[in-house]
Amino acid sequence: MNERKSSVWLTLMKPNILMLFGFVFILVVGILGEIFSWASLSSGLILRIIGWGIFAFGFIFHAYCHKFHEKAHETSDQIQKVVTSGPFSSIRHPMYLSLILMYFGMAIGWGIVWMLIPALLFSILSIITAIEEEKFLLRKLGSQYEEYMKKVPWRFIPKIF
């Protein structure tokens, strides 16, 4: 598959399919870790609570973002306008950020070291998807999305990235 086709595939895929696959994969690694007694991050309860707190925050933040962007779970080609309210006024991809928080929160909360690898991989895939989605939306929405990118220069974390 050439680079052009792979970017089209990433941007036209429903984001919730990526999310579901990511969570199932991380969950399977966690279950295997329990079965085979793989290395754990810590036996401390505080780290587990922090992890599940990060997961819960990501989940709540995702639901909050969805109130502003009702078409967020559709494919990119179905998006007709740029959402600029709520968290979308500070960062361009708050929903992908919420997924990344949930991936790492789940891995830390469960406590299996090996769960961090798929959490990292699916986080990188989410970042790549967001970047490819931007390219697609620039082609589709043109100056409307270009103005949004100027107004909101940060993809995930204000003043950092």
Secondary structure, 3 states (H helix, E strand, C coil): CCHHHHHHHHHHCCHHHHHHHHHHHHHHHHHHHHHCCCCECCCCHHHHHHHHHHHHHHHHHHHHHHHHCCCCCCCHHHCCCCCCCHHHHCCCCHHHHHHHHHHHHHHHHHCEHHHHHHHHHHHHHHHHHHHHHHHHHHHHHCHHHHHHHHHCCCCCCCCCC
